[in-house]
Amino acid sequence: MKFICLGYMEERKWHEMPERDRTTLMEKCCAYDDELRQGGHFMGGEALQSVRNAATLQYHNGQVAVTDGPYAETKEQLGGFLVLEARDLNHAIQLMSKHPGARFGSFEIRPVDENQCVSDKV
């Protein structure tokens, strides 16, 4: 069963961390991703650039409106995502609870709805 794991973090805290601490955390995250990959659980994922580089599209009054940055002002921002293969939600939680990124932010773990259209079927 596939799960999308959305990693949230406070960008302000990230930028306030000493560079060596950020490097160490990223090395630990990448090492754990490698463990997941070796176990057949890591299906893909990416870190995202700052929300300052984002744009949000919304449909208003018959037109697409573009807003710089995220739509909602929140304390935490989406920092990256991971596609995980696990037996069930409890297994996905067990796997992601060991991810070093969980100590810095939070993960939202959601099952993929495989009954909806899929990009490779288009």
C-alpha atoms as a printed R data frame, in Angstrom:
    type eleno elety resid chain resno       x      y       z
1   ATOM     1    CA   MET     A     1   0.000  0.000   0.000
2   ATOM     2    CA   LYS     A     2   1.363  3.443  -0.910
3   ATOM     3    CA   PHE     A     3   1.434  6.416   1.441
4   ATOM     4    CA   ILE     A     4   2.381 10.028   0.873
5   ATOM     5    CA   CYS     A     5   4.301 11.433   3.824
6   ATOM     6    CA   LEU     A     6   4.242 15.216   3.915
7   ATOM     7    CA   GLY     A     7   7.048 16.678   6.014
8   ATOM     8    CA   TYR     A     8   6.324 20.000   7.702
9   ATOM     9    CA   MET     A     9   8.830 22.293   9.384
10  ATOM    10    CA   GLU     A    10   9.233 25.832  10.604
11  ATOM    11    CA   GLU     A    11  11.460 27.525   8.052
12  ATOM    12    CA   ARG     A    12  12.424 30.171  10.581
13  ATOM    13    CA   LYS     A    13  13.873 27.498  12.902
14  ATOM    14    CA   TRP     A    14  15.652 25.854   9.975
15  ATOM    15    CA   HIS     A    15  17.364 29.098   8.997
16  ATOM    16    CA   GLU     A    16  18.276 29.838  12.623
17  ATOM    17    CA   MET     A    17  20.078 26.484  12.965
18  ATOM    18    CA   PRO     A    18  23.857 26.525  12.561
19  ATOM    19    CA   GLU     A    19  24.895 25.311   9.113
20  ATOM    20    CA   ARG     A    20  26.672 22.234  10.513
21  ATOM    21    CA   ASP     A    21  23.474 21.199  12.380
22  ATOM    22    CA   ARG     A    22  21.421 21.531   9.177
23  ATOM    23    CA   THR     A    23  24.011 19.487   7.289
24  ATOM    24    CA   THR     A    24  24.043 16.799   9.986
25  ATOM    25    CA   LEU     A    25  20.242 16.579  10.038
26  ATOM    26    CA   MET     A    26  20.070 16.283   6.235
27  ATOM    27    CA   GLU     A    27  22.756 13.576   6.265
28  ATOM    28    CA   LYS     A    28  20.751 11.624   8.854
29  ATOM    29    CA   CYS     A    29  17.538 12.049   6.846
30  ATOM    30    CA   CYS     A    30  19.231 10.857   3.650
31  ATOM    31    CA   ALA     A    31  20.775  7.885   5.481
32  ATOM    32    CA   TYR     A    32  17.365  6.840   6.811
33  ATOM    33    CA   ASP     A    33  15.845  7.282   3.341
34  ATOM    34    CA   ASP     A    34  18.550  4.863   2.129
35  ATOM    35    CA   GLU     A    35  17.479  2.376   4.841
36  ATOM    36    CA   LEU     A    36  13.874  2.687   3.683
37  ATOM    37    CA   ARG     A    37  15.031  2.210   0.071
38  ATOM    38    CA   GLN     A    38  17.003 -0.932   0.971
39  ATOM    39    CA   GLY     A    39  13.926 -2.317   2.749
40  ATOM    40    CA   GLY     A    40  11.772 -1.706  -0.327
41  ATOM    41    CA   HIS     A    41   9.739  1.035   1.376
42  ATOM    42    CA   PHE     A    42  11.099  4.237  -0.220
43  ATOM    43    CA   MET     A    43   9.300  4.836  -3.508
44  ATOM    44    CA   GLY     A    44  10.447  8.433  -4.027
45  ATOM    45    CA   GLY     A    45  10.513 11.845  -2.465
46  ATOM    46    CA   GLU     A    46  11.984 15.304  -2.624
47  ATOM    47    CA   ALA     A    47  12.867 18.208  -0.386
48  ATOM    48    CA   LEU     A    48  11.223 21.462  -1.398
49  ATOM    49    CA   GLN     A    49  12.717 24.932  -1.732
50  ATOM    50    CA   SER     A    50  11.580 27.739   0.547
51  ATOM    51    CA   VAL     A    51   7.952 28.878   0.552
52  ATOM    52    CA   ARG     A    52   9.388 32.223  -0.560
53  ATOM    53    CA   ASN     A    53   9.887 30.572  -3.960
54  ATOM    54    CA   ALA     A    54   6.311 29.258  -4.133
55  ATOM    55    CA   ALA     A    55   3.202 30.463  -5.933
56  ATOM    56    CA   THR     A    56  -0.390 29.501  -5.175
57  ATOM    57    CA   LEU     A    57  -3.012 29.269  -7.916
58  ATOM    58    CA   GLN     A    58  -6.704 29.654  -7.110
59  ATOM    59    CA   TYR     A    59  -9.789 30.011  -9.238
60  ATOM    60    CA   HIS     A    60 -11.771 33.194  -8.421
61  ATOM    61    CA   ASN     A    61 -14.636 34.747 -10.379
62  ATOM    62    CA   GLY     A    62 -13.902 32.748 -13.504
63  ATOM    63    CA   GLN     A    63 -10.160 33.498 -13.538
64  ATOM    64    CA   VAL     A    64  -7.016 32.012 -12.119
65  ATOM    65    CA   ALA     A    65  -5.481 34.193  -9.418
66  ATOM    66    CA   VAL     A    66  -1.795 33.809  -8.537
67  ATOM    67    CA   THR     A    67  -0.462 34.598  -5.067
68  ATOM    68    CA   ASP     A    68   3.224 34.670  -4.167
69  ATOM    69    CA   GLY     A    69   4.112 32.104  -1.531
70  ATOM    70    CA   PRO     A    70   1.732 29.757   0.237
71  ATOM    71    CA   TYR     A    71  -1.985 30.500   0.419
72  ATOM    72    CA   ALA     A    72  -2.249 30.111   4.180
73  ATOM    73    CA   GLU     A    73   0.060 31.790   6.666
74  ATOM    74    CA   THR     A    74   1.018 29.019   9.058
75  ATOM    75    CA   LYS     A    75   3.730 28.337  11.576
76  ATOM    76    CA   GLU     A    76   4.886 25.216   9.717
77  ATOM    77    CA   GLN     A    77   5.428 24.909   5.983
78  ATOM    78    CA   LEU     A    78   5.620 21.882   3.729
79  ATOM    79    CA   GLY     A    79   9.319 21.068   3.498
80  ATOM    80    CA   GLY     A    80   9.195 17.913   1.416
81  ATOM    81    CA   PHE     A    81   7.406 14.689   0.662
82  ATOM    82    CA   LEU     A    82   8.153 11.001   0.603
83  ATOM    83    CA   VAL     A    83   6.296  8.188  -1.157
84  ATOM    84    CA   LEU     A    84   6.328  5.163   1.116
85  ATOM    85    CA   GLU     A    85   5.337  1.538   0.582
86  ATOM    86    CA   ALA     A    86   3.987 -0.070   3.754
87  ATOM    87    CA   ARG     A    87   1.612 -2.871   4.759
88  ATOM    88    CA   ASP     A    88  -0.901 -0.483   6.342
89  ATOM    89    CA   LEU     A    89  -1.125  2.871   8.130
90  ATOM    90    CA   ASN     A    90   0.313  1.473  11.372
91  ATOM    91    CA   HIS     A    91   3.337  0.132   9.494
92  ATOM    92    CA   ALA     A    92   3.791  3.511   7.748
93  ATOM    93    CA   ILE     A    93   3.644  5.267  11.141
94  ATOM    94    CA   GLN     A    94   6.192  2.822  12.548
95  ATOM    95    CA   LEU     A    95   8.570  3.461   9.639
96  ATOM    96    CA   MET     A    96   8.217  7.252   9.638
97  ATOM    97    CA   SER     A    97   8.496  7.550  13.440
98  ATOM    98    CA   LYS     A    98  12.156  6.556  13.035
99  ATOM    99    CA   HIS     A    99  12.803  9.260  10.404
100 ATOM   100    CA   PRO     A   100  15.186 11.938  11.765
101 ATOM   101    CA   GLY     A   101  13.010 14.655  10.200
102 ATOM   102    CA   ALA     A   102  10.241 13.790  12.679
103 ATOM   103    CA   ARG     A   103  12.405 15.245  15.453
104 ATOM   104    CA   PHE     A   104  12.552 18.588  13.654
105 ATOM   105    CA   GLY     A   105   8.988 18.928  12.393
106 ATOM   106    CA   SER     A   106   5.973 16.760  11.717
107 ATOM   107    CA   PHE     A   107   4.847 14.246   9.100
108 ATOM   108    CA   GLU     A   108   1.338 13.895   7.767
109 ATOM   109    CA   ILE     A   109   0.938 10.327   6.501
110 ATOM   110    CA   ARG     A   110  -1.894  9.703   4.064
111 ATOM   111    CA   PRO     A   111  -2.782  6.621   2.033
112 ATOM   112    CA   VAL     A   112  -2.779  7.077  -1.725
113 ATOM   113    CA   ASP     A   113  -6.262  6.755  -3.214
114 ATOM   114    CA   GLU     A   114  -5.485  4.244  -5.927
115 ATOM   115    CA   ASN     A   115  -9.084  4.403  -7.209
116 ATOM   116    CA   GLN     A   116  -8.546  7.920  -8.593
117 ATOM   117    CA   CYS     A   117  -6.793  8.795 -11.840
118 ATOM   118    CA   VAL     A   118  -3.042  8.290 -11.802
119 ATOM   119    CA   SER     A   119  -0.547 10.429 -13.705
120 ATOM   120    CA   ASP     A   120   1.064  7.500 -15.539
121 ATOM   121    CA   LYS     A   121  -2.355  6.416 -16.862
122 ATOM   122    CA   VAL     A   122  -3.016  9.788 -18.526
